[in-house]
Amino acid sequence: MNQFAPAPKFPETGYLRLPDVLYFFPISKSAWWAGIKAGIYPAGYKLSARVTAWRAEDIRSLLQRGVPV
């Protein structure tokens, strides 16, 4: 029995929710939001009043550039 959650699939296009983004960046939620405020990470897109998501292309670009965590 596998006790670990499966890795989120990284879509070519589309949106990633915060838990999926943080799988690739080992930081806390508050550190992610502080990084957005500081201009290190891209701001997400509000899909509804309580849902924010990030474009897969933006997250892939961060990973390729090796943005510090």
N, C-alpha and C positions, 0 to 999 in steps of 0.2 A: 504494500500500500504506500503510495506516494504522499508524504506529509507536507510537501512543499507546493506552493501555488505555482501554476505554470507561468512561464514568462509571457508577458503580453506580446501579442503579435504587432509588429511594427508595420503599419500600412504604408504603401507607396504615397498615397494621398489620403486626406481625411483628417480627422481630429483625434487627439489623445486627451483623456481626462487626467487629472493630477496624479492619481495613484500609478497610472501607466507611465507618466513622465518621470516620477520619482524612482521608478524601477531602474532607470538608466542614469539617474543622478542621485547618488547615495547621500542625500541631505534631508533635513526635516522640512515639513510643510512651511513652517515659519521662516526658515532660511531661504526657501524658494521664493516666497512672497517678498522678503526683504531684498533678494536679488533682483526681482522685477522692479521694485521701487528704486534700486540703485542703478538700473539700466543694464545689468549683467545678463538677465534672462528676458525673453520676449514676453510682453503682456499677452494674456490669453484673449479669447473671444467669448463674450457672454452669449451662451445659447439660450439661457432663460435667467430668471431672477436668481436662482441658486446654482446654476451650472456654468462653469467656465471650462473651456477646452483650448488646446494648443494645436496649431497646424502641424502635421507630421513633418512637413518640409522644414519648418522652423526648428524643430527639435533635432532632426537629422543634421541640419547645418551646425547647430551647437556641438553635437557629438563629433562631427568632422573637424571643427575648429579646435576642439579640445578646451572648451571653456572651463575655467577652474571651478571646482565645487567647494 
